[in-house]
Amino acid sequence: MRSLPLHEFHAELSPSCRFMALADGEVVGDYGDWLAEHRAFNETAGVIDLSARGRVCLLGADRLRFLHGQVTNDVNKLEVGQGCYAAIISGKGRMQADLNIFRLQDEVLLDFEPGLTATIIERLEKYIIADDVQVVDVDPHYGLLSVQGPKSAEVVARLELGEPVPEKALNFVKVADATLGDIYVVNHPRLGSAGFDLFVPVAALGAVADKLVLAAKQSGGCACGWTAFDAARIEAGVPRFGVDMDETNLPPEAGLEGKAVSYNKGCYIGQEVIARIRTYGQVAKALRGLKLSGGLPARGDKLVKDGKEVGYITSALQSPKLNEPIALAYVRRECNQPGSALTVRAAVGEIPAVVVALPFA
C-alpha cells in the first residue's frame, strides 16, 4: 500500500485519525467523527486528501489526437484550461476505467480511481505505434487535495492564489507560485453540489493542505475522510468505478452517456458497440437508486421481482442525510422505473425496496 505523502500531517490533525486502504493506496478513513465530516460536505465545506487517486500525463505532439481515439468523450474540442469526463472501454464496449481529462499547455492530465495506474498505462501504450506520445506516471510529483460542499468556492478564495476560481465544471486555472510551484485549481463538484480540486506539487502539499483546512474551518467546515466522502457520493447517486461499475458494464448501463460519451466525435475503440446501443434500443439493465425498508444489504446481494432475479446491489448505506437505508443497484429495464417495488435477498433476510430516481431526493 502506498502511504499518503501527508500521512504525518493527517495524523497530527487529530489523535483519532484513522487510516484505511483504498485499492493500492492509503486514505484517511475519518478523523474521529465521520458524521460531522459528512455534514461539512453537505452544509459547509470539507477538505479531503485524494492523493491516492492515479495521475498520468500524456506528452508529445500527437497526444490529443491519440487520446481522442482512446476514450468515449471528445478530447479534440478541449481548449487549454478545459477538461471533460470520459471512459476507456474495450473493443466490446466494456468499461476499463472512468477518468477526468484536462488539457494543459503542453500535456494532457488524466485523473482516475486508485489502483488503475498500471492498467491505464498498459492500455494506452498498447495502441501507441507510430504516434509521438509518451505516457508518464506523475503520482510521485503531484498530489490531489479536494474541497467539496456549498462553501467550497469561498474556501478556495481564502487561499488568495491570485486567480479567480473557474466557474464552469472541469475548467481549471494554473497558478504559478514562486514558493509553492505550479498549482492547478479545477472546478470539480465530485459530490453533486459544488467543489474544487487542487493538483499540488508534492513538496507544497503540506503548506496548501494546512491553508485549506484553516480556510474550511473559517467557513464552518473541517478536514474530512473517505467514510464521509463515500457516503455523500452514494447519496448523490455518483457511481464509482470498481464498485458501482466495472469491466462487466457498458457506460450507458452506469448512466454515463450524458456525461462521458460523445456520439458525434468519430471513431474510438469500442465506439461501434456504444453507437449500436443508441441506435437499436436501451441497455438490458441500468444503475438505479433504491430506498429500503428494514436491514442493510451487502454489495452483490440479489434483487428479485415476483420470484425472478432482476438485479444486484453495488453500494448501500444507512444515509445520514435521508435518515434511511439506501442503495445503488443495477436493475433490469422491465422493472427499473421509479416506484417499482422489488425485494433484496440479503444475509439479514428479505428487504423491501423501491426504485427511485438519482440523485436521491
C-alpha positions in Angstrom: 0.0 0.0 0.0 1.3 3.4 -1.0 1.3 5.8 2.0 -0.1 9.3 1.6 2.7 11.9 1.3 0.9 13.8 4.1 0.4 10.8 6.4 2.1 12.6 9.3 0.2 15.8 8.6 -3.2 14.0 8.9 -2.1 12.1 12.0 -1.3 15.3 13.7 -4.7 16.9 12.7 -6.5 14.6 15.2 -5.4 12.0 17.7 -8.4 10.0 16.5 -7.3 10.0 12.8 -7.8 6.5 11.3 -6.2 5.5 8.0 -7.5 2.8 5.6 -6.5 1.1 2.4 -8.2 2.1 -0.9 -7.0 -0.2 -3.7 -3.2 0.1 -3.6 -3.3 3.5 -1.8 -3.9 5.0 1.6 -6.6 7.4 2.6 -7.8 8.9 5.8 -10.9 7.0 6.9 -12.0 9.6 9.3 -10.7 12.0 12.0 -12.9 10.6 14.7 -16.4 11.8 13.8 -17.4 10.9 10.3 -20.9 12.2 10.7 -19.6 15.7 11.5 -17.4 15.4 8.4 -20.4 14.3 6.4 -22.3 17.4 7.5 -19.4 19.5 6.3 -19.7 18.1 2.8 -23.4 18.8 2.7 -23.7 22.1 4.6 -20.4 23.9 4.6 -17.1 22.6 3.1 -15.0 19.5 3.7 -11.3 19.1 2.7 -10.2 15.7 1.7 -6.8 14.3 0.5 -7.4 12.3 -2.7 -3.8 11.8 -3.5 -4.4 8.0 -3.6 -6.1 8.5 -6.9 -4.0 7.9 -10.0 -2.5 10.7 -12.2 -0.9 10.2 -15.6 0.2 12.8 -18.2 0.4 12.4 -21.9 3.2 14.2 -23.7 4.2 14.5 -27.3 2.8 16.2 -30.5 0.2 13.6 -31.1 -1.2 13.4 -27.5 -4.6 15.0 -28.2 -5.3 13.1 -31.4 -4.2 9.8 -29.9 -6.2 10.2 -26.7 -9.3 11.2 -28.8 -9.2 7.7 -30.3 -8.9 6.0 -26.9 -11.8 7.5 -24.9 -15.6 8.0 -25.2 -15.7 11.8 -25.0 -14.5 14.5 -27.4 -10.9 15.4 -26.4 -10.1 17.3 -29.6 -12.6 20.1 -28.8 -10.9 20.9 -25.4 -9.1 24.2 -25.1 -6.2 24.8 -22.7 -7.9 25.2 -19.3 -10.7 22.9 -20.1 -11.5 19.3 -19.1 -14.0 16.6 -19.6 -15.2 13.3 -18.1 -14.8 10.1 -20.2 -14.4 6.3 -20.1 -11.9 4.0 -21.5 -13.6 0.9 -22.9 -12.7 -2.3 -24.6 -13.5 -3.2 -28.2 -16.6 -4.8 -26.9 -17.7 -1.6 -25.2 -17.0 -2.8 -21.7 -15.5 -0.3 -19.2 -11.9 -0.4 -18.3 -11.9 2.9 -16.3 -13.5 6.2 -16.0 -11.3 9.3 -15.9 -11.2 13.1 -15.8 -9.2 14.6 -18.7 -7.6 18.1 -18.5 -5.8 19.9 -21.4 -2.8 21.6 -20.0 -0.5 23.8 -22.2 2.0 21.1 -23.2 0.4 17.9 -21.9 -2.9 16.2 -21.0 -3.6 15.2 -17.5 -5.7 12.1 -16.6 -7.2 11.7 -13.1 -8.7 8.3 -12.2 -9.5 5.8 -9.4 -6.8 4.4 -7.2 -5.1 1.2 -8.3 -5.5 1.7 -12.0 -2.3 3.4 -13.0 -0.5 0.3 -14.4 -3.7 -0.8 -16.2 -4.3 2.6 -17.9 -0.6 3.0 -18.9 -0.6 -0.5 -20.3 -3.8 0.1 -22.2 -2.6 3.4 -23.7 0.9 2.2 -24.6 -0.6 -0.9 -26.4 -2.0 1.4 -29.1 1.0 3.8 -29.4 2.5 2.7 -32.7 4.0 5.5 -34.8 2.5 8.2 -32.6 4.5 10.9 -30.9 3.1 10.2 -27.4 4.7 9.5 -24.1 2.7 8.3 -21.1 4.2 9.4 -17.7 3.1 8.5 -14.2 3.0 11.8 -12.3 1.9 10.4 -8.9 5.4 10.9 -7.4 5.3 14.6 -8.4 1.8 15.8 -7.7 -0.8 15.2 -5.0 -4.5 15.9 -5.1 -6.5 17.9 -2.5 -10.2 18.5 -2.8 -12.7 20.7 -1.1 -16.3 19.8 -1.5 -19.5 21.5 -0.3 -21.7 24.6 -0.8 -19.0 26.9 0.7 -16.1 25.4 -1.3 -15.6 28.4 -3.5 -15.1 30.8 -0.6 -12.7 28.3 1.0 -10.5 28.3 -2.2 -10.8 32.1 -2.5 -9.3 32.4 1.0 -6.1 30.8 -0.3 -5.5 34.1 -2.2 -3.8 32.4 -5.1 -4.1 35.4 -7.4 -6.5 33.8 -9.9 -10.3 33.7 -9.8 -11.8 30.3 -9.3 -13.1 28.8 -12.6 -16.9 29.0 -12.8 -17.6 26.0 -15.2 -17.3 22.4 -14.2 -14.0 20.8 -15.1 -12.4 24.1 -16.2 -9.2 25.0 -14.4 -6.7 27.7 -13.8 -2.9 27.3 -13.4 -1.4 29.3 -10.6 2.3 29.8 -10.8 3.6 30.5 -7.3 7.3 31.3 -6.7 7.3 29.3 -3.5 4.6 26.6 -4.0 5.2 25.9 -7.7 2.5 25.3 -10.3 -0.9 24.6 -8.8 -3.9 23.6 -10.9 -7.3 24.6 -9.5 -10.2 22.7 -11.0 -13.9 23.3 -10.7 -14.9 19.8 -9.9 -18.2 19.1 -7.9 -17.5 15.5 -7.1 -20.5 15.1 -4.8 -23.2 16.7 -6.9 -23.2 20.2 -5.4 -20.0 22.4 -5.5 -16.4 21.6 -5.2 -12.8 22.2 -6.3 -9.7 20.0 -6.8 -6.2 21.3 -6.4 -3.3 19.4 -8.1 -0.4 20.5 -6.0 3.4 19.7 -6.2 4.2 17.1 -3.5 6.8 19.5 -1.9 4.0 22.1 -1.4 1.2 19.7 -0.3 1.6 20.2 3.4 1.5 24.0 3.1 -1.5 24.1 0.9 -3.4 21.5 2.9 -2.7 23.5 6.1 -4.2 26.6 4.5 -7.2 24.7 3.0 -8.1 23.2 6.4 -7.8 26.5 8.1 -9.9 28.2 5.4 -12.6 25.4 5.7 -12.8 25.9 9.5 -13.4 29.6 9.0 -16.4 28.6 6.9 -17.7 26.1 9.4 -16.1 23.1 7.7 -13.3 20.7 8.5 -10.9 18.1 7.3 -12.8 15.0 6.1 -12.1 11.4 5.4 -13.2 8.7 3.0 -16.1 7.3 5.0 -17.9 10.6 4.9 -17.0 11.3 1.3 -18.2 7.9 0.1 -21.5 8.2 2.0 -22.1 11.6 0.3 -21.1 10.1 -3.0 -23.7 7.4 -2.7 -26.4 9.9 -1.6 -25.5 12.0 -4.7 -26.0 8.9 -6.9 -22.5 9.1 -8.3 -21.2 5.6 -9.4 -17.6 4.7 -8.6 -15.5 2.5 -10.9 -14.6 -0.7 -9.2 -17.7 -0.6 -7.0 -20.7 0.5 -9.0 -19.3 -0.1 -12.4 -16.5 -2.4 -13.6 -15.2 -4.4 -16.6 -18.6 -6.1 -17.0 -20.5 -2.9 -17.6 -21.2 -0.7 -20.6 -21.1 3.1 -20.0 -24.8 3.5 -20.7 -25.7 1.0 -18.0 -24.0 3.2 -15.4 -25.8 6.3 -16.7 -22.6 7.8 -18.2 -24.0 8.5 -21.7 -25.0 12.1 -20.9 -21.7 13.0 -19.2 -18.9 10.8 -20.6 -20.0 9.9 -24.1 -19.9 11.9 -27.3 -22.0 10.5 -30.2 -20.6 12.7 -32.9 -16.8 12.7 -32.2 -15.9 10.0 -34.7 -14.1 6.7 -34.2 -12.7 5.4 -30.9 -12.1 1.9 -29.5 -15.5 0.4 -28.7 -17.4 3.1 -30.5 -19.4 0.7 -32.7 -20.9 -1.0 -29.7 -22.0 2.2 -28.0 -23.4 3.5 -31.3 -25.5 0.3 -31.7 -26.9 0.7 -28.2 -28.1 4.2 -29.1 -29.5 3.2 -32.4 -31.3 0.0 -31.6 -32.5 0.5 -28.0 -31.9 0.6 -24.3 -29.4 -1.5 -22.4 -30.8 -4.5 -20.6 -30.1 -3.1 -17.1 -29.3 0.3 -15.6 -28.0 1.8 -12.4 -30.8 3.0 -10.2 -31.3 4.2 -6.6 -33.2 2.1 -4.1 -34.9 3.2 -0.8 -35.0 0.2 1.6 -37.3 -0.8 4.4 -35.5 -2.8 7.1 -32.0 -4.1 7.1 -29.0 -3.1 5.0 -27.8 -5.3 2.2 -24.3 -6.1 1.1 -22.7 -5.5 -2.3 -23.7 -8.3 -4.6 -27.0 -9.1 -2.9 -29.6 -10.0 -5.5 -32.8 -8.2 -6.3 -36.0 -10.2 -7.2 -39.4 -9.4 -8.6 -42.2 -12.0 -8.5 -39.6 -14.6 -7.6 -37.3 -13.7 -10.6 -33.8 -12.3 -10.3 -33.8 -8.8 -11.8 -30.6 -7.1 -10.5 -28.0 -6.7 -7.8 -26.7 -4.2 -5.2 -23.5 -2.3 -5.8 -23.4 0.2 -2.8 -25.5 0.6 0.3 -25.6 2.6 3.5 -27.7 4.0 6.2 -27.9 7.5 4.9 -27.2 10.3 7.4 -28.8 12.8 5.1 -32.0 10.9 4.4 -32.1 9.0 7.7 -33.0 5.8 6.0 -31.2 2.9 4.2 -30.5 3.5 0.6 -28.6 1.6 -2.2 -27.3 1.8 -5.7 -28.1 -1.2 -7.8 -28.4 -2.5 -11.4 -32.0 -3.3 -12.2 -33.3 -4.8 -15.4 -35.2 -2.4 -17.6 -38.6 -4.0 -17.3 -38.7 -3.1 -13.6 -36.4 -0.2 -13.1 -38.8 2.7 -13.4 -39.2 4.9 -10.3 -41.8 3.4 -8.0 -41.2 -0.2 -8.9 -41.3 -2.5 -5.8 -38.6 -5.1 -5.5 -37.1 -7.4 -2.8 -33.5 -7.7 -1.8 -32.3 -11.2 -0.8 -29.7 -10.4 1.9 -28.0 -12.3 4.6 -30.2 -10.4 7.1 -33.3 -11.6 5.3 -35.6 -10.2 2.6 -35.6 -6.4 2.4 -38.4 -4.5 0.6 -37.0 -1.9 -1.8 -38.5 0.8 -4.1 -36.7 2.2 -7.2 -36.1 5.9 -7.1 -34.6 8.4 -9.5 -31.0 9.5 -8.9 -29.7 11.6 -7.2 -31.7 10.6 -4.1 -34.2 13.3 -3.1 
